[in-house]
Amino acid sequence: MCSLRTVLWLNVSLFSLIGVVHALRLLFQWEVTFEGWFVAYWLNALALVLLGIMIYFNVKKLKEQQGEKIQKGSSKKKR
């Protein structure tokens, strides 16, 4: 079974990759149609903001996990 750290890293990697694609679409103004419906650019901007928020919280949780490991390791050394 995967550890929480592995899942968080996979999330950050996947969200980052998707964010790059959204940013490239906005930068190069690629047109996307889905079953005859033009996908508005503001949807990509909204998705980019939401992905940024998800990346932020995943990285924050990763840092918390790292801090807990360091604290556990230092408390073992003191004994």
SVG drawing of the C-alpha trace seen along z (x, -y; Angstrom):
<svg xmlns="http://www.w3.org/2000/svg" viewBox="-22 -34 43 36">
<polyline fill="none" stroke="black" stroke-width="0.4" points="0.0,0.0 1.2,-3.5 2.3,-5.8 0.7,-9.3 4.0,-10.9 3.9,-8.9 0.3,-9.9 1.0,-13.6 4.0,-13.6 1.9,-11.9 -0.8,-14.6 1.7,-17.4 3.3,-15.9 0.0,-15.3 -1.5,-18.7 1.6,-20.4 1.5,-18.7 -2.1,-19.5 -1.4,-23.1 1.3,-23.4 -1.1,-22.3 -3.7,-24.8 -1.1,-27.6 0.2,-26.6 -3.4,-26.8 -3.8,-30.3 -0.4,-31.4 -0.7,-30.2 -4.5,-30.7 -5.2,-27.2 -8.8,-26.6 -10.5,-23.6 -14.0,-22.4 -15.9,-19.7 -18.8,-18.2 -19.2,-21.5 -18.9,-23.6 -16.0,-26.1 -14.2,-25.8 -13.8,-29.3 -10.4,-30.6 -11.7,-31.7 -12.4,-28.0 -8.7,-27.3 -7.8,-30.3 -10.1,-29.0 -8.7,-25.5 -5.2,-26.9 -6.1,-28.8 -7.7,-25.7 -4.8,-23.5 -2.4,-26.0 -4.5,-25.9 -4.4,-22.0 -0.6,-22.0 -0.1,-24.5 -2.0,-22.4 -0.4,-19.1 3.1,-20.7 2.1,-22.1 1.1,-18.6 4.3,-17.2 6.3,-19.7 4.3,-18.8 5.0,-15.1 8.7,-15.9 8.7,-18.0 7.0,-15.1 9.8,-12.7 12.5,-15.2 10.9,-15.6 10.5,-11.9 14.1,-11.3 15.5,-14.0 13.4,-12.7 14.8,-9.2 18.4,-10.6 17.8,-12.3 17.0,-9.0"/>
</svg>
